Amino acid sequence: MAALRIGALLVLLSPAAALSLATGRSVAAVRVARPRLAASIVATADHTAAPRIASAYTAAKVATLATWSATSWIALSTHPTLALPLRHNLLTIAQALAPLPLGWGVFSALSSAARADGFKRLSSSTYRRLNLGAAAASLWMAAAVTFAPSFAVGYQMYTPPFALAAALAHILVGAFCLGVWTHTVSGSPKPVSGHYVPRMVRGLVGSLFALIPKQDADDPDEAAARSGRDLYALAAALFAFFTVMPLVRAFPLATVPTILGKRLSRAAAGWTFLSAVVCYVLKDAAQRGRLAASTFVTLRRTLAASSAIHLLVVAVKLIGVDAGGLILPGRGLWDFYPAAMSRPLTSAASLLMHILALFAALTPPASDADKGA
């Protein structure tokens, strides 16, 4: 595991290396221009299609979805200390796989942008946000599989070879997305020239304050209200809140909103954060009247699919398919999900954010324009 951590550090320190692998250019060729060169990377970026970058995003999509699926199966198919029925394990695995459509949508949108206009398109704020969101989620999941006992109250669920392979897959994806992002922005000005963390901090803080839509409307007939910007803004705020909560609160509260127990709830926070990023991107698109663009159609549909799957699995559990619940006889709901049931208000709030995201995604404003992102 020591070798894994050293390798992870080396890749994280050089996101340009991952971009170099995708472009076939040297690391030096993909480094971002310093402010003293008087021209930002946006000015010098290629304005033509980038099929190799697009293919790299496709590979990143496959690697991310396959790795998370394998991780979920290994972590949730058996319990380290309890003998749980197969039906319960399969329902929990289905819950863990609910974010897969969202991941598919994010990487597909990035791939389409690279294939259409290369770095010119990827330099827009939409794709910069998606790149950072995908990078953060990937690196978080890499940390979760590398340091599994720290994320899962001491449970060691993965063999060293699997942990190594899964962590490297997530790290390479995260480093690649960061490499593309650094290629589309300029570094910070003096006295921190060439560094990107200050830019990330400013962007994150600015996004928190920009969650409130620029034009509010309480009349459902007004264009601002019909756009869905308010719904996406509230959903983004809830997803952001539930990203942080499992990390700072102890179990049983930390199992909300993913309801994946002590084994995978904190690891899945990466997907919750990516959902927050997508909702923010859609809120911004709604403000600009761009929800009919192909990128945002993809993001809306895949966000809706992930939220619908999550809500469907929760509904099945509440009904009592897992050995009893609110309708079917038995105490399975309370025996198998004591953490979520012991925090009914918090659990209900977590379901509300998925309902908001699903409702907003399924009720876009009427438009026949197919505008670019």
N, C-alpha and C positions, 0 to 999 in steps of 0.2 A: 504493500500500500504506500510505502514511502516513495517508491518510484512513480506511482500514479500521481502523488501530490506534486512531486518535482516537475513531472511532465506537464501537469495542468498549469503550474505557475509559468513555465516557459511559454506555453501557448498564449496564456492570458496576457503576458507582457508584450506579445508581438502579434496583434490582430492582423497586421499587414502581411504576416507570413501566410495566414489562411487565405487572404485575398490573392496573394501571389500564386498559390496553388490553383485557384480557380481561373485566374486570368492567363496563366502561363508566362507572366512577366516577373522580373526580379523583384525582390523585396524593396530595393531602393526605388524602383520605378513606380511603386504604388504608395510610397510614403507621401503624406500630405504636405503641401507647400507651407512654409512658415509665413507668418504675416509680413515679414520684411521683404518678401518677394513681390509684394504689392498686388499680387493676383491670387485670389482664393482658388481652392481646388475646384469650385463650381465653374470658374471661368476656364479652367484648363481641362475639365473632364471631357471624355468622349461624348459627342452628341449623337452617336450612331447606336444601332442595336448592339447588345452585348449578349450573344447567344451562350457563351461559356458561363457568364454570370447567371443567366437564366437557368442553365442546366445545373449549375451548382446549387441554386435555390431548390430545384426539384430534388436533387440528391439530399439536401438538408431536410426537406420535408419528409422524405421516406425514412431517413435516419432517425429523425425526431419521433415520428409516430410509431415506428417499429420499436425503438428503444423504450419509449414510455409504455407501450403495450406489454413488452416483455417484462419490464420492471413491475408493472401492476400485477401481472399474472403471478410472478414469483413471490411478490410481497403479500398478495391477498389470497392466493389459492390454498394456503395453509397458514395456521396461526402458530407462532412459536411456542405457546404454552397451553392453548385451548384446543379442544376437538370440536370444530364447528361443522355443521352440515353443508353438503355440497351446494344446495340451493342458496344458502346465505352467502357463501363464497362467490358464486357466480353473479349474484345481484350486486355485491360490493365491487367486483371487477367491472361490471357494466357501468357502475357509477364512476369508477376511475377513468373509463374510456370515453366518457361523455365529452370531454374537451377536444377529442381528436378532430371533429369537423372544423372547429375553430382554427386549430393548427394548420390543417389542410388549406383553409381559406387564406390565412396570413401569408404562408409561403407561396401559394399560387398567385396571390396579388403581386408579391415582390418579383416572382419569376416573370409574370406577364409584363410588368413595367420594364424589367431589364431587356426583355426580348423586343419590346416595342421601341423604346428610345434610349436604352442604356442608362448611363449615369445622369443624363439630362433629366429623365423622369425620376430616377431614384433620388435626385437632389431635392425634390419637393418635400414639404414638411410632412405630408402623408406617409411617404415611404421611409423617411428618416425616423419617424416615430415607430413605424412597424419594425424597422430594423433594430432599434434599441429595445423595443418590447420583446422581440424574439430572442435577442442576445441575452437580456436579463433573465427571461424564463429558462433558456437553455443552461446558462451558467448556474442558476439556482438548482435546477434538477441535477446537474453534475455534482454540485456540492452535496445534495441530498443523498445521492447513491454512494458517494465517496465516504461521507461521514454519517452513514445511516444510523448508527446508535445514538448520535447526538440529535437527530431529527425524530427518532422513533422510540424515545424513552428507554434506550438501551438495547433494543432488538437489533440483532445483526442478521439480516434476511438474505444477504447476497454472498455468494462465494467470491473470493478475491478476483478470479479471472473475469467473472461477469461484471463485477463492480468496475474493473479496469476498462473493459470494453464499453460499457454504458457511459461511464464518465467521459472517456475520450470522445465518444460520438457527440455527446452534448457540448463538450468543450470546443470541438472543432466547428460545430454549428454556430455556437456563440461567438467564437473568434472570427469566423467568416462574416457574420452579420455586423460585428463591430468594425471589421476591416472595410466593408462597403460603406458603412456610415462615416468613418473617418475620411474616406475618399470623396465624400460629398459635402463636407463642411470644412471650414477653416478653423485653425486652432485658436486658443484664447490669446488676447493681447498681452503685452507686458504688464506685470512682471512674471507672468506664468506662461510665457510664449511657448506654443507648441503643445500645450497640455489640454486635455478635453474634459476632465472632471469638472472644472468650473463651468464649462458650457452645459454639461449635463445637469448640474445643480441649478443653474439659472433656468434652464428649460423645465425642470421638474417643478420648481417653486412657481414659475410662471403659469404652468399648466394647472396647478392647484387653484390659483386665483382666477384662471380663465374658465374654470368649470361652470361658473354662472354664465348662462347664455347672454350674448350681447344685446339681444332684443327679446324681452319677456312679453308674454301675451297670455291673459287669462280667458280670452274669448276663443273657444275652439274653432270658430269660423275664420279667424285671422290666419294669414299665411304663416306667421311665426309660430303659432301654436300647432298648425297642421304639419309643420316640417318635422316634428319629433325631436327637436333639439333639447327641449326640457326633459323628455323621457331619457334620452341618451345621457344627458348630463347627470341626472339622478342615478342612473344605472352605473355610470362610471365612478361616481362618488362611493356608491355601495360596494362595488367590486374592489375599489382601492382600500376601503375600510376593512373588508374581509380578507384582503391580502395581508394586511399588517396584523390583524387580530390573532390569528393562530401562532404568530411568531412571538408575541409579547404576553400572551395569556397561557396559563397552564391548562392541561386537560382536566375536565371534559370539555371546556369551552373551546379549546383549540380544534376540536373535531369539526366545528362549524366553519365554513359553509359546505365543505366537500363531503362530509359524513363518511370519511374513509378510515375512521378509527385512529389509533395511535401510530399505526404503521406507515400511513401514507398521507395523512391530512396536511402535515407541514410541507412535505415535498410538493404536493399539488398546489401550493400557494403560487408557484410559478405560472400555472395556467390561469389562476384567478387574476394575477397581475396582467397577463396578456389580454384577458377579457376586458379589464379596465382600459387598457390602451386602445383596443378596438372600439369600445363604446365612445371613448374620447375622440377618436378619429371620425367616427360616424356623427358625433355631435358637431364637430367642426365642418364636416361635409354638409350637414343639414343647414348650418348657418350660411354656407356659401351657395346653397341650392344645387349641390352636386350629387345628391344621393342616387340619381339615375345613372351615374357613370358606372362603367363595368366593374371597376375596382370595388366600389362601395356596394354594388349589388352582390358581389361575391362575399364581401365581409358581412353584409346583412344576413344573407342566407345561411352562412356557416355559423354565425353567432346564434341565429334562431335555432339551427339544428342542435347545437351543443346545449343550449338552454332547454330546449324541448326534451332532449334525451334525459338530462338531469332531472327535470320535473316529472317525467314519466316514471323513472326508476323510483323516485321518492314517493310518487302516488301509489305505485305497486307495493312499496313497503308499508305505507300508511293503511292501505286496504287490508293488509294482513297476509299477503302471499308468502311472506317469510315467517311461517309458523304462527300466524295470528296478528291481528291489529285492530283498527277501529271498526271494521266491518266483519271480517272473518274471525271465527273463534280462535282463541289462543293468546299467549303472552309474548310472542316472538318480537313484536315491535318494542316492547319494554325490556325484554331480556337481551336482545341483540344490539339495540341502539339506546342504551341507557344514557349516554352522554348527550345525544341530541334531544332526547325526550326530557332530560332534566333542565334544559335551557329552551323552553318553548318559544319565548319572545325572540331570542336571538336566532333560533332556527327559522322562525317565520319571516324575520327580516331578510335572511339569506335567500329564502324562496322568493320574496318580493323582488329582489334584484333580478333574478332570472325571469320572473313574470314580466317585469318592466322591459328587459332586453328583448324578450320574445314578442311582446305586444308592439314595441317600437319597430322591430325589424319586419313584422308582418303587416304593418299599416303605414307604408311610406307615402309621402305626398304624391298625388297623381302627376305624372310627367311622362312625356314621350321623348324627351331629349336624352341622348346618350352622349353626355359630355365627357371629355377626358378628365383624369384626376389632376 
